[in-house]
């Protein structure tokens, strides 16, 4: 009976080695998937941040344009629809992507949006999956700017010194041409967010 027990123990050892080897291989595969997911996440973060940076720069320019034309309500609609600016803020996307260790391609998406494709500068790295040592992650994001305000253009027979009320998502701004010290900020005028 003692000899039979030792034979069973000898047969279990190769199975044990096979199972441990399989688990180790599986762990390495999960590690490779994790590295790829982390690199992809870095690319998505860089794309999101770059698109938002370009959109925020444009929002600030639009808000500046509105402030410069606050006493000219006829110009407001063009500003709120993004037709007041012609220069792209993609430079801001490139600047922010460089801080996130990525490179981007940036394209204005109409007058009030930006689409960015970001690629990581770092690769996935060496894993048990062949070819990952040179594989970079690429992701895209689109940021949009939406006007938060509505107004009724002044009627032609209304005094030119009267400015229309600006209604911005539940907050009304009664603008007094004699006292323009309390004006909406860029965040009051425009909403910036990533497109779904």
C-alpha positions in Angstrom: 0.0 0.0 0.0 2.9 2.4 0.7 4.3 1.9 -2.8 1.0 2.7 -4.4 0.7 6.1 -2.5 4.2 7.1 -3.7 3.2 6.3 -7.4 0.1 8.6 -7.0 2.3 11.4 -5.7 4.6 11.1 -8.6 1.8 11.3 -11.1 0.4 14.5 -9.5 3.6 16.5 -9.9 3.5 16.8 -13.7 -0.2 17.9 -13.5 0.8 20.4 -10.8 3.6 21.8 -13.0 1.2 22.1 -16.0 -1.4 23.9 -14.0 1.1 26.3 -12.5 2.6 26.9 -15.9 -0.8 27.6 -17.4 -1.7 30.0 -14.6 1.6 31.8 -15.1 0.9 32.1 -18.8 -2.6 33.4 -18.1 -1.3 35.9 -15.6 1.2 37.2 -18.2 -1.5 37.4 -20.8 -3.7 39.5 -18.4 -0.7 41.7 -17.7 -0.3 42.3 -21.5 -4.0 43.1 -21.8 -3.6 45.5 -18.8 -0.7 47.2 -20.3 -2.6 47.7 -23.6 -5.6 49.0 -21.7 -3.5 51.4 -19.7 -1.9 52.8 -22.9 -5.3 53.1 -24.6 -6.6 55.0 -21.5 -3.6 57.3 -21.8 -4.5 58.0 -25.4 -8.1 58.6 -24.6 -7.2 61.0 -21.7 -4.9 62.9 -24.1 -7.6 63.1 -26.8 -10.2 64.3 -24.3 -8.0 66.9 -22.7 -6.7 68.2 -26.0 -10.2 68.6 -27.5 -11.5 70.3 -24.4 -8.5 72.6 -24.3 -9.1 73.8 -27.9 -12.8 74.2 -27.2 -12.1 76.2 -24.0 -9.7 78.5 -25.8 -12.4 79.1 -28.4 -15.0 79.7 -25.7 -12.8 82.3 -24.1 -12.3 84.1 -27.4 -16.0 84.1 -28.1 -16.7 85.5 -24.6 -14.1 88.2 -25.3 -15.8 89.0 -28.6 -19.1 89.3 -26.8 -17.6 91.6 -24.2 -16.1 93.8 -26.9 -19.5 94.0 -28.6 -21.7 94.1 -25.6 -23.2 97.4 -26.6 -23.9 96.1 -30.1 -26.7 93.5 -29.8 -26.8 93.1 -33.6 -23.4 91.2 -33.3 -24.5 88.9 -30.5 -26.1 86.2 -32.6 -23.0 85.7 -34.8 -20.9 85.4 -31.6 -23.2 82.9 -30.0 -23.3 80.8 -33.2 -19.5 80.9 -33.5 -19.4 82.9 -36.7 -17.4 85.7 -35.1 -14.1 83.9 -35.1 -12.2 82.4 -38.0 -9.0 81.2 -36.4 -8.6 77.7 -35.0 -7.5 77.0 -31.5 -5.9 73.7 -32.4 -2.6 75.0 -31.2 -4.0 74.6 -27.7 -4.8 70.9 -28.4 -1.2 70.3 -29.5 0.1 72.1 -26.5 -1.9 70.1 -24.0 -1.3 66.8 -25.8 2.5 67.3 -25.5 2.0 67.7 -21.7 0.2 64.3 -21.8 3.0 62.7 -23.7 1.0 62.3 -26.9 0.8 63.8 -30.4 -2.5 64.9 -31.9 -4.3 65.7 -35.1 -6.8 68.4 -34.5 -9.6 69.5 -36.8 -12.3 72.1 -36.2 -15.7 70.5 -36.2 -17.8 73.3 -37.4 -17.5 76.7 -35.8 -18.3 75.4 -32.3 -16.3 72.1 -32.0 -13.1 70.3 -32.3 -12.3 66.7 -33.1 -8.9 65.4 -32.0 -7.1 62.1 -32.7 -4.4 61.4 -30.1 -1.6 58.9 -30.3 0.6 58.1 -27.4 4.3 58.6 -27.7 5.0 55.5 -25.6 4.3 52.0 -26.8 2.5 49.2 -25.0 6.0 47.7 -24.3 7.4 44.2 -24.3 4.8 41.5 -23.4 4.2 37.9 -24.3 2.1 39.1 -27.2 4.4 39.6 -30.2 4.4 43.1 -31.8 3.4 45.1 -28.8 6.8 46.6 -28.3 6.2 49.0 -31.1 2.4 49.4 -30.8 1.0 52.8 -29.8 -2.5 53.6 -28.8 -4.7 55.9 -30.8 -8.0 57.4 -29.6 -10.3 60.3 -30.6 -12.5 62.8 -28.9 -14.8 65.6 -29.9 -15.5 68.7 -27.8 -18.4 71.0 -28.5 -19.2 74.6 -27.4 -22.9 75.4 -26.8 -24.3 78.9 -26.2 -26.1 79.0 -22.9 -27.8 82.3 -23.6 -30.8 83.5 -25.5 -32.0 87.0 -26.2 -34.6 88.8 -28.2 -33.0 91.3 -30.7 -34.1 94.8 -30.0 -37.0 96.1 -32.0 -36.2 98.7 -34.6 -38.3 101.3 -32.8 -36.6 100.8 -29.4 -34.1 103.2 -28.0 -30.6 102.3 -29.1 -29.3 102.7 -25.6 -31.5 99.8 -24.3 -29.8 96.4 -24.3 -31.8 93.2 -24.5 -32.1 90.9 -21.5 -29.7 88.0 -21.8 -31.2 84.7 -20.5 -28.5 82.2 -19.7 -29.8 78.8 -18.5 -32.2 80.2 -15.8 -30.3 83.4 -15.0 -31.3 86.7 -16.5 -28.9 89.5 -17.1 -30.5 92.9 -17.4 -27.7 94.8 -19.0 -27.4 98.5 -18.3 -25.3 100.4 -20.9 -24.5 103.0 -18.2 -23.1 100.3 -15.8 -21.4 97.3 -17.5 -19.4 96.3 -14.4 -21.5 93.1 -13.7 -21.4 91.0 -16.8 -21.6 87.3 -17.4 -18.4 85.3 -17.4 -17.4 82.8 -20.2 -18.9 79.9 -18.2 -22.2 81.8 -18.0 -22.2 82.4 -21.7 -21.0 79.0 -23.1 -21.0 75.4 -22.1 -18.1 73.2 -23.2 -18.3 69.4 -23.0 -17.3 66.3 -24.8 -19.7 65.0 -27.4 -21.4 61.7 -26.7 
